[in-house]
Amino acid sequence: MAGENHASFSIRYAMRSSTPLRFAFLLACLPFAALAASSQQKLIWGEPEIIGLKRLTRAQVIAQLPFTVGDEMKEKEKEVARWCEHLRTLPLASVNCSGAVEGNEVHFVADIVEDANARFVFQVAPGPAAAARVPPEARKLLARREYRTQEISAEGFSSGEKITPSGVLVADDPELRAYDAQLRELCMGNRANLVAIVQDPNHLDRQDAANLLAWAGDPESSLFDVSPRLVDPDPGVRDAVGRFALSFMSRVEDPGVASALAHSLADQLNLPSHADRAKAVLALAQIAGRFPSVRSQILEEARAPLERLARESVLRSVGGEAHQLLVTLNAPMR
């Protein structure tokens, strides 16, 4: 990451919800024009989310962004993506741009790294080469399911996802429910193979395997096994494991599993990535709410990044959640 300048842009919903939904949190949206057309309310530009500043000021960064807070968002995604290039004129080691929508406000998100020697905690997967492969039909089902989920979201509806007593994901939407049944048929009994794939640092199917854990059963064991992958060098694997954790947090009963998750989530908070910190804040809040015995650990390991986000983030789903989590962590135990 250090010394690398990469500019990309995708807009994502940042939803405040304590409901553990796999695909309802940070859903990749349609391009800006399609998003605006599908929304019943006008989208406007909100305050930019700028994280990671040390020597530069917020005003210096905002001066490079050609939009005005409160104006209607009319730009297309490719045009907005080029705005990240404007930030490269500043003395930065790295900048990554994305977007978040809260209510009818679009927030331009800039993750900034000013120091070329900055280092972030990544933990490489430890496992040996896994012989198993993800079946092609499972990959096709995942792709179709994701497309249908985004289609439902763009129409302003919810897929109504739930966790069954057997510990697998199932949706209310008939099309999604059909995919869920097929995925369960493919994955039940193959949890160990899927975990082995995720833990193989060189396996090509790692992200798909992590996504398929939602239909493999015994989610608490899987969460313990893959919790270090929340700080995996592969952002796709981190995203899949983060979604899995948010979906199945309600199935965690063992404080030891909660502690392992909290440790990795605290490291994930420090990564210069909106998607990582947004999921990490929400997951830590769920752990703190359900496991008071883990609160002291969270406070010790995550206080600094939580305080920084509570101070710097303009998003309710990040800064607001971080502030509320700190209130919970600092509250006297009953």
Buried (B, 14 or more C-beta within 10 A) or exposed (E): BEEEBEBEBBBBBBBBEEEBBBBBBBBBBBBBEEBBEBBEEEBBBBBBBBBBBEEBEEEBBBEBBEBEBEEEBEBEBEEBBEBBEBBEEBEBBBBBBBBBBBEBBBBBBBBBBBBEEBEBEEEEBEBEEBEBBBBEEBBEBBEBBBEBBBBBBBEEEBBBBBBEEEBBBBBEBEBBBBBBEBBBEBBBEBBBBBBBBBBBBEBEBBBBBBBBBBBBBBBBBBBBBBBBBBBBBBBEBBBBBBBBBBBBBBBBEEBEBBBBBBBBBBBBBBBBBBBBBBBBBBBBBBBBEBBBEBBEBBBEBBBEBBEBBBEBBBBBBBBBBBBBBBEBBEEEEE
